[in-house]
Amino acid sequence: MSIAERISRASRTLIASLALVLLAACADAPRPILEDPTSGFALYRSGRLSPTDLGFLCEIGVEEILVLDGDGENRECAFQDKLCPGLTVRYNHAQNPDSPVTIDFLDAFDAWIADARTQGKKVAFRCRHGWHRTGRLAAYYRLRFEGASLEGVQQEMHRIGHLMWLHPTLDDQVAAYADLLAGRPCSVDPENCPVEETDPGLASGYFPENACR
């Protein structure tokens, strides 16, 4: 390996390390995706919740949350009794931002949102930083329930998110969800297309009444 190649590799490693430090230090506070004062339904997105963030969600009446980084045991579940006994964790699994969520998850998400809209609930979802896994699901929500354009949801995902280059397949994953909703064949690399859940235990256990138990 030449000296130039070694310097280039070292530079990339340094940049990646600095990015990981930034990732570890930053998380988006809760922000609304939709607030409907007429029906009472509201949907919020967030990064990992601090005690202050969790108290805020409780104060505004959020009843249910999906945890996309699998850390609900150490956050929402641990703080629940003290800070927000009215908040229920309905999902607590570490999704992979580099692999599309399954069709089973999307079906469960659709049913969860439909129920929240019917009952006028305030609900939320979050991952570690609120950028990648959360941005992907927010994009799907806008495609599915608001009829937003693919270009528009991709732009929003990048505008709100940071360090998107760490997960370069997210745009294709969202494009695949648009194809799925339109009834079209998946137009991107098959690795970025949603498939049926292969874990029977998980497929039958999506969105339990209380994932903290």
N, CA, C and O of each residue as an XYZ file, in Angstrom:
852
protein
N       0.841     -1.193      0.000
C       0.000      0.000      0.000
C       0.881      1.250      0.000
O       1.833      1.354      0.774
N       0.546      2.199     -0.885
C       1.341      3.414     -0.987
C       1.079      4.333      0.202
O       0.113      4.152      0.944
N       1.963      5.330      0.372
C       1.786      6.299      1.455
C       0.478      7.066      1.274
O      -0.227      7.331      2.248
N       0.153      7.423      0.033
C      -1.079      8.170     -0.238
C      -2.303      7.348      0.142
O      -3.263      7.868      0.711
N      -2.256      6.051     -0.182
C      -3.385      5.191      0.161
C      -3.530      5.050      1.668
O      -4.644      5.027      2.192
N      -2.398      4.956      2.363
C      -2.453      4.851      3.821
C      -3.027      6.119      4.443
O      -3.817      6.047      5.385
N      -2.634      7.277      3.920
C      -3.156      8.548      4.428
C      -4.657      8.636      4.172
O      -5.417      9.088      5.029
N      -5.081      8.197      2.974
C      -6.497      8.241      2.629
C      -7.306      7.338      3.557
O      -8.380      7.717      4.024
N      -6.784      6.148      3.817
C      -7.488      5.222      4.704
C      -7.541      5.784      6.119
O      -8.569      5.686      6.788
N      -6.448      6.369      6.574
C      -6.413      6.950      7.917
C      -7.399      8.110      8.034
O      -8.045      8.284      9.067
N      -7.510      8.904      6.961
C      -8.440     10.025      6.975
C      -9.877      9.538      7.073
O     -10.678     10.094      7.824
N     -10.201      8.497      6.315
C     -11.559      7.954      6.361
C     -11.863      7.394      7.745
O     -12.965      7.566      8.265
N     -10.885      6.729      8.330
C     -11.074      6.175      9.674
C     -11.303      7.272     10.691
O     -12.156      7.144     11.570
N     -10.535      8.362     10.574
C     -10.687      9.484     11.498
C     -12.064     10.126     11.353
O     -12.720     10.437     12.347
N     -12.493     10.321     10.115
C     -13.802     10.928      9.882
C     -14.904     10.047     10.458
O     -15.830     10.547     11.097
N     -14.809      8.742     10.235
C     -15.813      7.824     10.760
C     -15.821      7.841     12.282
O     -16.882      7.794     12.903
N     -14.627      7.910     12.884
C     -14.547      7.938     14.347
C     -15.178      9.206     14.908
O     -15.905      9.161     15.900
N     -14.892     10.341     14.263
C     -15.489     11.597     14.706
C     -17.008     11.569     14.545
O     -17.735     12.109     15.378
N     -17.479     10.939     13.477
C     -18.921     10.826     13.262
C     -19.571      9.996     14.362
O     -20.654     10.328     14.842
N     -18.908      8.919     14.756
C     -19.460      8.079     15.814
C     -19.502      8.812     17.141
O     -20.434      8.634     17.925
N     -18.491      9.640     17.394
C     -18.505     10.445     18.619
C     -19.695     11.391     18.604
O     -20.391     11.541     19.609
N     -19.927     12.030     17.458
C     -21.066     12.938     17.334
C     -22.377     12.188     17.517
O     -23.288     12.671     18.189
N     -22.468     11.012     16.921
C     -23.671     10.209     17.055
C     -23.957      9.869     18.503
O     -25.102      9.915     18.954
N     -22.896      9.525     19.228
C     -23.072      9.122     20.623
C     -23.539     10.288     21.479
O     -24.209     10.083     22.492
N     -23.195     11.507     21.087
C     -23.482     12.667     21.923
C     -24.812     13.326     21.597
O     -25.325     14.099     22.407
N     -25.385     13.042     20.430
C     -26.546     13.791     19.962
C     -27.780     12.901     19.853
O     -27.694     11.730     19.484
N     -28.915     13.482     20.180
C     -30.196     12.827     19.962
C     -31.254     13.907     19.818
O     -31.284     14.860     20.595
N     -32.110     13.761     18.839
C     -33.178     14.737     18.636
C     -34.176     14.685     19.770
O     -34.517     13.609     20.261
N     -34.645     15.855     20.186
C     -35.745     15.932     21.145
C     -37.052     15.593     20.425
O     -37.110     15.651     19.197
N     -38.082     15.245     21.163
C     -39.368     14.942     20.514
C     -39.857     16.100     19.654
O     -39.782     17.264     20.048
N     -40.361     15.754     18.466
C     -40.947     16.758     17.575
C     -42.185     16.152     16.924
O     -42.233     14.943     16.697
N     -43.186     16.976     16.620
C     -44.408     16.437     16.027
C     -44.247     16.106     14.553
O     -43.592     16.832     13.805
N     -44.852     15.005     14.153
C     -45.049     14.703     12.737
C     -46.423     15.213     12.330
O     -46.600     15.771     11.247
N     -47.397     15.009     13.221
C     -48.754     15.505     12.987
C     -49.423     15.736     14.333
O     -49.295     14.923     15.249
N     -50.134     16.846     14.445
C     -50.982     17.119     15.609
C     -52.344     17.549     15.086
O     -52.457     18.558     14.388
N     -53.378     16.786     15.422
C     -54.732     17.067     14.944
C     -55.598     17.458     16.140
O     -56.093     16.582     16.849
N     -55.790     18.752     16.374
C     -56.575     19.173     17.535
C     -58.039     18.779     17.452
O     -58.727     18.724     18.472
N     -58.525     18.502     16.241
C     -59.933     18.130     16.082
C     -60.205     16.733     16.629
O     -61.147     16.530     17.396
N     -59.367     15.766     16.227
C     -59.573     14.377     16.656
C     -58.814     14.028     17.926
O     -59.167     13.080     18.627
N     -57.757     14.806     18.226
C     -56.897     14.475     19.358
C     -55.712     13.627     18.975
O     -54.775     13.486     19.761
N     -55.731     13.045     17.758
C     -54.606     12.211     17.318
C     -53.368     13.072     17.111
O     -53.440     14.171     16.560
N     -52.233     12.554     17.563
C     -50.962     13.214     17.308
C     -49.874     12.153     17.227
O     -49.947     11.120     17.892
N     -48.873     12.419     16.412
C     -47.759     11.496     16.224
C     -46.459     12.279     16.363
O     -46.290     13.334     15.752
N     -45.539     11.748     17.176
C     -44.271     12.415     17.437
C     -43.118     11.477     17.115
O     -43.252     10.257     17.208
N     -41.993     12.052     16.739
C     -40.758     11.326     16.492
C     -39.686     11.862     17.430
O     -39.756     13.013     17.862
N     -38.701     11.039     17.744
C     -37.691     11.471     18.692
C     -36.459     10.599     18.606
O     -36.478      9.506     18.041
N     -35.384     11.116     19.184
C     -34.236     10.292     19.495
C     -34.403      9.720     20.894
O     -35.480      9.805     21.484
N     -33.331      9.138     21.421
C     -33.387      8.542     22.753
C     -33.840      9.576     23.775
O     -33.336     10.699     23.792
N     -34.779      9.203     24.619
C     -35.426     10.138     25.527
C     -34.643     10.324     26.817
O     -34.301      9.356     27.497
N     -34.368     11.567     27.141
C     -33.853     11.893     28.461
C     -35.025     11.882     29.437
O     -36.177     11.860     29.002
N     -34.766     11.896     30.736
C     -35.883     12.015     31.677
C     -36.747     13.244     31.409
O     -37.968     13.188     31.559
N     -36.121     14.356     31.014
C     -36.886     15.563     30.688
C     -37.776     15.339     29.478
O     -38.936     15.750     29.475
N     -37.237     14.683     28.441
C     -38.025     14.390     27.234
C     -39.193     13.474     27.561
O     -40.310     13.684     27.088
N     -38.926     12.453     28.377
C     -39.977     11.515     28.734
C     -41.076     12.224     29.528
O     -42.264     11.981     29.312
N     -40.670     13.100     30.445
C     -41.652     13.874     31.191
C     -42.482     14.772     30.293
O     -43.677     14.960     30.525
N     -41.840     15.334     29.253
C     -42.553     16.177     28.303
C     -43.616     15.376     27.554
O     -44.753     15.828     27.422
N     -43.251     14.182     27.060
C     -44.219     13.366     26.343
C     -45.399     13.011     27.236
O     -46.549     13.003     26.797
N     -45.093     12.718     28.491
C     -46.160     12.397     29.429
C     -47.064     13.608     29.652
O     -48.287     13.478     29.713
N     -46.454     14.774     29.770
C     -47.208     16.004     30.033
C     -48.168     16.335     28.907
O     -49.268     16.828     29.158
N     -47.766     16.069     27.657
C     -48.647     16.396     26.532
C     -49.610     15.267     26.210
O     -50.441     15.392     25.310
N     -49.502     14.155     26.947
C     -50.501     13.102     26.824
C     -50.188     11.974     25.868
O     -51.104     11.290     25.413
N     -48.917     11.757     25.547
C     -48.562     10.621     24.687
C     -48.810      9.323     25.457
O     -48.345      9.165     26.585
N     -49.543      8.402     24.842
C     -49.966      7.182     25.528
C     -49.131      5.960     25.154
O     -48.958      5.059     25.974
N     -48.615      5.917     23.932
C     -47.901      4.728     23.473
C     -46.675      5.132     22.672
O     -46.656      6.178     22.025
N     -45.643      4.282     22.725
C     -44.413      4.569     21.984
C     -43.829      3.279     21.428
O     -43.925      2.216     22.042
N     -43.225      3.398     20.257
C     -42.445      2.310     19.648
C     -40.978      2.651     19.818
O     -40.557      3.760     19.490
N     -40.198      1.714     20.324
C     -38.759      1.926     20.540
C     -38.011      1.120     19.482
O     -38.022     -0.110     19.504
N     -37.362      1.822     18.558
C     -36.753      1.180     17.395
C     -35.293      0.813     17.594
O     -34.684      0.210     16.710
N     -34.709      1.172     18.763
C     -33.315      0.795     19.006
C     -33.182     -0.294     20.068
O     -32.069     -0.666     20.440
N     -34.317     -0.808     20.559
C     -34.291     -1.918     21.494
C     -33.831     -1.566     22.896
O     -33.536     -2.459     23.691
N     -33.763     -0.270     23.217
C     -33.247      0.150     24.513
C     -34.361      0.588     25.463
O     -34.113      1.316     26.424
N     -35.554      0.154     25.197
C     -36.670      0.556     26.040
C     -36.555      0.092     27.480
O     -37.048      0.759     28.389
N     -35.903     -1.053     27.696
C     -35.761     -1.563     29.064
C     -35.007     -0.585     29.949
O     -35.320     -0.427     31.129
N     -34.002      0.074     29.361
C     -33.168      0.999     30.134
C     -33.670      2.431     30.100
O     -33.093      3.301     30.752
N     -34.713      2.686     29.369
C     -35.219      4.052     29.239
C     -36.684      4.099     29.683
O     -36.986      4.287     30.862
N     -37.582      3.925     28.713
C     -39.006      4.070     29.008
C     -39.473      3.124     30.115
O     -40.196      3.530     31.025
N     -39.055      1.866     30.029
C     -39.516      0.891     31.031
C     -38.944      1.212     32.410
O     -39.632      1.080     33.423
N     -37.679      1.635     32.441
C     -37.031      1.930     33.724
C     -37.589      3.184     34.370
O     -37.705      3.260     35.593
N     -37.940      4.181     33.540
C     -38.410      5.455     34.069
C     -39.926      5.533     34.184
O     -40.471      6.494     34.725
N     -40.604      4.500     33.664
C     -42.043      4.595     33.472
C     -42.799      4.921     34.761
O     -43.571      5.879     34.795
N     -42.589      4.141     35.810
C     -43.367      4.321     37.036
C     -43.148      5.699     37.651
O     -44.082      6.309     38.170
N     -41.905      6.187     37.590
C     -41.575      7.446     38.246
C     -41.954      8.664     37.412
O     -42.447      9.657     37.947
N     -41.724      8.588     36.091
C     -41.863      9.782     35.266
C     -43.114      9.800     34.392
O     -43.652     10.869     34.103
N     -43.577      8.632     33.971
C     -44.695      8.627     33.030
C     -45.443      7.302     33.085
O     -45.327      6.496     32.162
N     -46.207      7.060     34.146
C     -46.914      5.783     34.270
C     -47.988      5.576     33.219
O     -48.453      4.454     33.019
N     -48.391      6.660     32.536
C     -49.414      6.518     31.513
C     -48.887      6.150     30.144
O     -49.670      6.005     29.205
N     -47.565      5.994     30.001
C     -46.964      5.688     28.701
C     -46.688      4.193     28.582
O     -46.045      3.603     29.450
N     -47.175      3.587     27.504
C     -46.990      2.158     27.268
C     -46.038      1.937     26.104
O     -46.207      2.541     25.045
N     -45.046      1.083     26.285
C     -44.134      0.699     25.199
C     -44.782     -0.440     24.435
O     -45.034     -1.502     25.003
N     -45.056     -0.233     23.151
C     -45.734     -1.242     22.334
C     -44.781     -2.041     21.460
O     -45.180     -3.039     20.860
N     -43.528     -1.614     21.383
C     -42.546     -2.305     20.539
C     -41.180     -1.917     21.055
O     -40.921     -0.748     21.341
N     -40.291     -2.916     21.176
C     -38.954     -2.641     21.710
C     -37.958     -3.612     21.088
O     -37.574     -4.611     21.698
N     -37.551     -3.300     19.871
C     -36.588     -4.139     19.151
C     -35.563     -3.242     18.458
O     -35.884     -2.131     18.037
N     -34.339     -3.730     18.345
C     -33.274     -2.980     17.680
C     -33.348     -3.235     16.178
O     -32.852     -4.252     15.694
N     -33.962     -2.323     15.447
C     -34.014     -2.442     13.991
C     -32.659     -2.083     13.400
O     -31.871     -1.367     14.019
N     -32.397     -2.581     12.210
C     -31.152     -2.320     11.499
C     -31.406     -1.244     10.441
O     -32.197     -1.471      9.526
N     -30.759     -0.081     10.539
C     -31.016      0.958      9.547
C     -30.546      0.594      8.146
O     -30.945      1.234      7.174
N     -29.705     -0.423      8.033
C     -29.191     -0.825      6.730
C     -30.004     -1.943      6.092
O     -29.686     -2.384      4.987
N     -31.044     -2.404      6.770
C     -31.934     -3.428      6.219
C     -33.365     -2.955      6.340
O     -33.733     -2.379      7.363
N     -34.186     -3.181      5.323
C     -35.565     -2.685      5.385
C     -36.366     -3.392      6.467
O     -36.140     -4.569      6.745
N     -37.309     -2.667      7.081
C     -38.211     -3.323      8.010
C     -39.113     -4.255      7.212
O     -39.287     -4.075      6.007
N     -39.682     -5.246      7.881
C     -40.449     -6.268      7.184
C     -41.870     -5.809      6.870
O     -42.370     -4.835      7.433
N     -42.494     -6.529      5.967
C     -43.888     -6.264      5.633
C     -44.761     -6.463      6.862
O     -45.724     -5.724      7.066
N     -44.430     -7.458      7.683
C     -45.208     -7.704      8.904
C     -45.150     -6.501      9.836
O     -46.164     -6.109     10.413
N     -43.961     -5.914      9.984
C     -43.847     -4.730     10.828
C     -44.685     -3.588     10.267
O     -45.391     -2.911     11.013
N     -44.610     -3.370      8.955
C     -45.376     -2.281      8.346
C     -46.872     -2.506      8.527
O     -47.611     -1.554      8.781
N     -47.330     -3.757      8.401
C     -48.752     -4.052      8.614
C     -49.153     -3.737     10.059
O     -50.209     -3.157     10.311
N     -48.287     -4.133     11.005
C     -48.580     -3.858     12.411
C     -48.572     -2.357     12.683
O     -49.395     -1.852     13.447
N     -47.643     -1.654     12.058
C     -47.574     -0.200     12.215
C     -48.831      0.459     11.657
O     -49.391      1.364     12.275
N     -49.274     -0.001     10.481
C     -50.491      0.552      9.885
C     -51.684      0.400     10.828
O     -52.461      1.335     11.020
N     -51.816     -0.799     11.415
C     -52.937     -1.061     12.318
C     -52.831     -0.205     13.578
O     -53.839      0.273     14.097
N     -51.607     -0.015     14.064
C     -51.377      0.794     15.266
C     -51.765      2.247     15.015
O     -52.438      2.868     15.839
N     -51.340      2.785     13.879
C     -51.680      4.168     13.537
C     -53.184      4.312     13.328
O     -53.786      5.277     13.799
N     -53.795      3.356     12.623
C     -55.241      3.426     12.380
C     -56.012      3.430     13.692
O     -56.985      4.169     13.842
N     -55.582      2.611     14.638
C     -56.241      2.566     15.945
C     -56.059      3.886     16.690
O     -57.003      4.398     17.292
N     -54.847      4.433     16.649
C     -54.593      5.696     17.339
C     -55.427      6.828     16.737
O     -55.935      7.683     17.463
N     -55.563      6.832     15.422
C     -56.358      7.867     14.770
C     -57.833      7.731     15.137
O     -58.508      8.728     15.391
N     -58.326      6.504     15.165
C     -59.733      6.275     15.496
C     -60.042      6.698     16.925
O     -61.084      7.294     17.198
N     -59.117      6.378     17.836
C     -59.352      6.657     19.252
C     -58.847      8.032     19.699
O     -59.034      8.420     20.853
N     -58.212      8.761     18.792
C     -57.715     10.081     19.144
C     -56.568     10.038     20.135
O     -56.487     10.870     21.038
N     -55.672      9.054     19.962
C     -54.527      8.915     20.866
C     -53.349      9.746     20.392
O     -53.221     10.043     19.204
N     -52.507     10.111     21.311
C     -51.193     10.677     21.001
C     -50.169      9.559     21.150
O     -50.099      8.909     22.194
N     -49.377      9.337     20.108
C     -48.419      8.245     20.094
C     -47.079      8.741     19.542
O     -46.994      9.838     18.990
N     -46.042      7.926     19.698
C     -44.699      8.352     19.287
C     -43.864      7.144     18.902
O     -44.196      6.007     19.238
N     -42.783      7.407     18.197
C     -41.759      6.384     17.986
C     -40.403      7.062     17.999
O     -40.273      8.253     17.716
N     -39.386      6.261     18.340
C     -38.044      6.835     18.442
C     -36.993      5.750     18.233
O     -37.256      4.558     18.389
N     -35.788      6.209     17.873
C     -34.626      5.326     17.838
C     -33.545      5.973     18.697
O     -33.872      6.719     19.620
N     -32.288      5.714     18.426
C     -31.238      6.255     19.285
C     -31.042      7.751     19.092
O     -30.955      8.504     20.062
N     -30.972      8.179     17.830
C     -30.705      9.588     17.556
C     -31.879     10.308     16.920
O     -31.889     11.538     16.862
N     -32.855      9.575     16.449
C     -34.008     10.196     15.810
C     -33.772     10.569     14.365
O     -34.514     11.381     13.812
N     -32.751      9.996     13.736
C     -32.370     10.393     12.385
C     -32.629      9.311     11.336
O     -33.277      9.573     10.323
N     -32.131      8.113     11.571
C     -32.089      7.086     10.528
C     -33.281      6.146     10.592
O     -34.120      6.161      9.692
N     -33.375      5.331     11.631
C     -34.518      4.426     11.751
C     -35.814      5.202     11.930
O     -36.844      4.850     11.355
N     -35.758      6.261     12.732
C     -36.945      7.095     12.921
C     -37.296      7.837     11.638
O     -38.471      7.937     11.285
N     -36.288      8.359     10.935
C     -36.548      9.059      9.681
C     -37.161      8.152      8.634
O     -38.046      8.560      7.882
N     -36.682      6.916      8.591
C     -37.237      5.940      7.638
C     -38.712      5.684      7.924
O     -39.526      5.650      7.001
N     -39.063      5.501      9.200
C     -40.455      5.207      9.541
C     -41.341      6.445      9.360
O     -42.500      6.326      8.961
N     -40.802      7.621      9.649
C     -41.566      8.846      9.402
C     -41.861      9.000      7.908
O     -42.952      9.421      7.524
N     -40.883      8.655      7.074
C     -41.098      8.718      5.626
C     -42.198      7.751      5.203
O     -43.065      8.094      4.399
N     -42.152      6.540      5.752
C     -43.203      5.564      5.422
C     -44.565      6.085      5.865
O     -45.543      5.979      5.124
N     -44.632      6.647      7.068
C     -45.911      7.171      7.549
C     -46.472      8.205      6.579
O     -47.655      8.157      6.242
N     -45.650      9.123      6.134
C     -46.144     10.176      5.242
C     -46.589      9.589      3.904
O     -47.586     10.033      3.335
N     -45.858      8.596      3.398
C     -46.268      7.934      2.155
C     -47.615      7.232      2.334
O     -48.509      7.349      1.496
N     -47.738      6.508      3.431
C     -48.915      5.646      3.643
C     -50.157      6.428      4.047
O     -51.242      6.166      3.529
N     -50.022      7.365      4.942
C     -51.199      7.999      5.521
C     -51.445      9.432      5.038
O     -52.535      9.970      5.231
N     -50.450     10.047      4.418
C     -50.638     11.409      3.935
C     -50.545     11.514      2.419
O     -50.795     12.576      1.850
N     -50.187     10.415      1.766
C     -50.068     10.455      0.314
C     -48.960     11.360     -0.172
O     -49.039     11.905     -1.273
N     -47.914     11.529      0.647
C     -46.808     12.407      0.276
C     -46.012     11.797     -0.876
O     -46.103     10.600     -1.150
N     -45.238     12.637     -1.535
C     -44.430     12.160     -2.651
C     -43.144     11.516     -2.145
O     -42.650     11.845     -1.066
N     -42.618     10.604     -2.935
C     -41.362      9.960     -2.574
C     -40.254     10.994     -2.435
O     -39.500     10.967     -1.463
N     -40.149     11.895     -3.388
C     -39.108     12.924     -3.328
C     -39.247     13.770     -2.071
O     -38.254     14.101     -1.422
N     -40.483     14.117     -1.731
C     -40.707     14.953     -0.564
C     -40.303     14.278      0.734
O     -39.691     14.911      1.593
N     -40.636     13.000      0.891
C     -40.304     12.325      2.151
C     -38.801     12.050      2.244
O     -38.227     12.076      3.332
N     -38.172     11.788      1.105
C     -36.722     11.607      1.127
C     -36.021     12.910      1.506
O     -35.053     12.900      2.266
N     -36.505     14.016      0.983
C     -35.915     15.314      1.323
C     -36.087     15.610      2.805
O     -35.159     16.098      3.450
N     -37.261     15.321      3.348
C     -37.486     15.552      4.777
C     -36.587     14.669      5.622
O     -36.055     15.116      6.638
N     -36.412     13.419      5.212
C     -35.554     12.505      5.948
C     -34.133     13.051      6.045
O     -33.498     12.955      7.095
N     -33.641     13.614      4.964
C     -32.287     14.181      4.962
C     -32.224     15.527      5.669
O     -31.213     15.858      6.289
N     -33.287     16.297      5.580
C     -33.278     17.618      6.219
C     -33.251     17.503      7.741
O     -32.554     18.265      8.410
N     -34.001     16.562      8.282
C     -34.053     16.392      9.733
C     -32.897     15.539     10.232
O     -32.367     15.784     11.316
N     -32.506     14.548      9.456
C     -31.452     13.635      9.880
C     -30.059     14.230      9.710
O     -29.871     15.244      9.037
N     -29.095     13.575     10.335
C     -27.695     13.968     10.226
C     -26.864     12.724      9.922
O     -27.275     11.600     10.209
N     -25.698     12.944      9.341
C     -24.783     11.834      9.008
C     -25.503     10.737      8.224
O     -25.321      9.546      8.478
N     -26.313     11.163      7.279
C     -27.082     10.188      6.499
C     -26.187      9.302      5.644
O     -26.592      8.207      5.251
N     -24.970      9.765      5.352
C     -24.053      8.970      4.535
C     -23.631      7.687      5.243
O     -23.117      6.766      4.609
N     -23.845      7.625      6.548
C     -23.510      6.383      7.254
C     -24.435      5.241      6.855
O     -24.086      4.072      7.020
N     -25.603      5.570      6.334
C     -26.580      4.544      5.946
C     -27.114      4.877      4.553
O     -28.247      5.337      4.414
N     -26.303      4.646      3.528
C     -26.634      5.115      2.186
C     -27.812      4.397      1.519
O     -28.287      4.851      0.478
N     -28.295      3.288      2.090
C     -29.412      2.577      1.459
C     -30.781      3.092      1.885
O     -31.798      2.607      1.390
N     -30.829      4.056      2.787
C     -32.125      4.498      3.301
C     -33.037      5.053      2.206
O     -34.239      4.788      2.213
N     -32.482      5.817      1.270
C     -33.312      6.346      0.186
C     -33.937      5.217     -0.626
O     -35.118      5.275     -0.969
N     -33.144      4.186     -0.936
C     -33.676      3.051     -1.690
C     -34.723      2.288     -0.873
O     -35.719      1.819     -1.425
N     -34.504      2.163      0.429
C     -35.498      1.477      1.258
C     -36.834      2.220      1.213
O     -37.892      1.603      1.089
N     -36.776      3.533      1.314
C     -38.006      4.318      1.271
C     -38.647      4.222     -0.123
O     -39.872      4.169     -0.239
N     -37.830      4.200     -1.166
C     -38.364      4.017     -2.519
C     -39.069      2.674     -2.640
O     -40.095      2.564     -3.311
N     -38.520      1.659     -1.993
C     -39.137      0.330     -2.011
C     -40.489      0.355     -1.302
O     -41.422     -0.320     -1.738
N     -40.611      1.123     -0.217
C     -41.888      1.228      0.475
C     -42.912      1.935     -0.411
O     -44.091      1.583     -0.404
N     -42.462      2.926     -1.168
C     -43.366      3.603     -2.095
C     -43.868      2.630     -3.154
O     -45.048      2.650     -3.507
N     -42.976      1.773     -3.667
C     -43.386      0.753     -4.632
C     -44.409     -0.187     -4.013
O     -45.419     -0.515     -4.635
N     -44.143     -0.614     -2.792
C     -45.053     -1.548     -2.107
C     -46.438     -0.934     -1.964
O     -47.440     -1.595     -2.239
N     -46.504      0.314     -1.539
C     -47.792      0.968     -1.328
C     -48.540      1.194     -2.639
O     -49.771      1.199     -2.666
N     -47.790      1.380     -3.724
C     -48.407      1.604     -5.031
C     -48.748      0.299     -5.744
O     -49.346      0.317     -6.819
N     -48.371     -0.830     -5.153
C     -48.626     -2.122     -5.792
C     -47.707     -2.413     -6.953
O     -48.026     -3.229     -7.818
N     -46.545     -1.737     -6.976
C     -45.585     -1.952     -8.060
C     -44.521     -2.957     -7.638
O     -44.279     -3.139     -6.445
N     -43.880     -3.614     -8.614
C     -42.708     -4.430     -8.275
C     -41.618     -3.540     -7.689
O     -41.495     -2.374     -8.064
N     -40.846     -4.078     -6.790
C     -39.786     -3.296     -6.158
C     -38.752     -2.902     -7.205
O     -38.251     -3.747     -7.947
N     -38.439     -1.613     -7.257
C     -37.601     -1.080     -8.335
C     -36.148     -0.887     -7.926
O     -35.353     -0.387     -8.721
N     -35.780     -1.271     -6.705
C     -34.421     -1.052     -6.232
C     -33.748     -2.401     -5.981
O     -34.343     -3.455     -6.206
N     -32.517     -2.354     -5.519
C     -31.790     -3.573     -5.189
C     -32.645     -4.437     -4.268
O     -33.163     -3.939     -3.268
N     -32.803     -5.729     -4.586
C     -33.649     -6.605     -3.759
C     -33.294     -6.595     -2.275
O     -34.156     -6.844     -1.432
N     -32.041     -6.311     -1.950
C     -31.652     -6.270     -0.540
C     -32.326     -5.123      0.211
O     -32.368     -5.126      1.442
N     -32.851     -4.148     -0.523
C     -33.513     -3.003      0.099
C     -35.030     -3.078      0.007
O     -35.724     -2.114      0.330
N     -35.550     -4.229     -0.438
C     -36.991     -4.419     -0.574
C     -37.545     -5.137      0.648
O     -36.934     -6.097      1.118
N     -38.683     -4.702      1.176
C     -39.253     -5.366      2.355
C     -39.732     -6.771      2.023
O     -40.246     -7.023      0.933
N     -39.560     -7.673      2.968
C     -39.982     -9.063      2.804
C     -40.812     -9.471      4.020
O     -40.929     -8.717      4.986
N     -41.380    -10.663      3.959
C     -42.131    -11.189      5.087
C     -41.175    -11.507      6.237
O     -40.005    -11.818      6.015
N     -41.680    -11.428      7.453
C     -40.890    -11.752      8.634
C     -40.507    -13.228      8.618
O     -41.356    -14.086      8.376
N     -39.235    -13.530      8.873
C     -38.756    -14.914      8.877
C     -38.712    -15.507     10.277
O     -38.513    -16.712     10.433
N     -38.896    -14.672     11.300
C     -38.904    -15.152     12.677
C     -40.351    -15.276     13.134
O     -40.988    -14.264     13.425
N     -40.891    -16.507     13.206
C     -42.310    -16.673     13.564
C     -42.645    -16.073     14.923
O     -43.731    -15.525     15.112
N     -41.728    -16.175     15.858
C     -41.981    -15.630     17.188
C     -42.161    -14.132     17.156
O     -43.035    -13.590     17.833
N     -41.329    -13.452     16.362
C     -41.425    -11.998     16.264
C     -42.660    -11.590     15.491
O     -43.362    -10.654     15.875
N     -42.929    -12.296     14.395
C     -44.077    -11.940     13.562
C     -45.381    -12.017     14.350
O     -46.284    -11.208     14.138
N     -45.480    -12.981     15.250
C     -46.718    -13.134     16.017
C     -46.741    -12.241     17.245
O     -47.769    -12.121     17.911
N     -45.591    -11.601     17.555
C     -45.513    -10.820     18.775
C     -45.352     -9.334     18.563
O     -45.024     -8.614     19.507
N     -45.575     -8.844     17.333
C     -45.464     -7.413     17.084
C     -46.457     -6.634     17.938
O     -47.620     -7.014     18.074
N     -45.969     -5.534     18.510
C     -46.796     -4.573     19.225
C     -47.632     -5.209     20.333
O     -48.858     -5.092     20.327
N     -46.981     -5.882     21.281
C     -47.745     -6.419     22.429
C     -48.349     -5.286     23.236
O     -47.966     -4.128     23.073
N     -49.281     -5.614     24.095
C     -49.949     -4.591     24.897
C     -48.963     -3.848     25.806
O     -49.157     -2.669     26.101
N     -47.919     -4.531     26.243
C     -46.924     -3.889     27.093
C     -45.575     -4.590     26.892
O     -45.343     -5.663     27.449
N     -44.686     -3.978     26.095
C     -43.402     -4.588     25.797
C     -42.439     -4.498     26.963
O     -41.346     -5.058     26.890
N     -42.804     -3.813     28.038
C     -41.930     -3.717     29.214
C     -42.034     -4.963     30.100
O     -41.189     -5.154     30.974
N     -43.019     -5.792     29.905
C     -43.184     -6.972     30.757
C     -42.289     -8.107     30.307
O     -42.300     -9.178     30.913
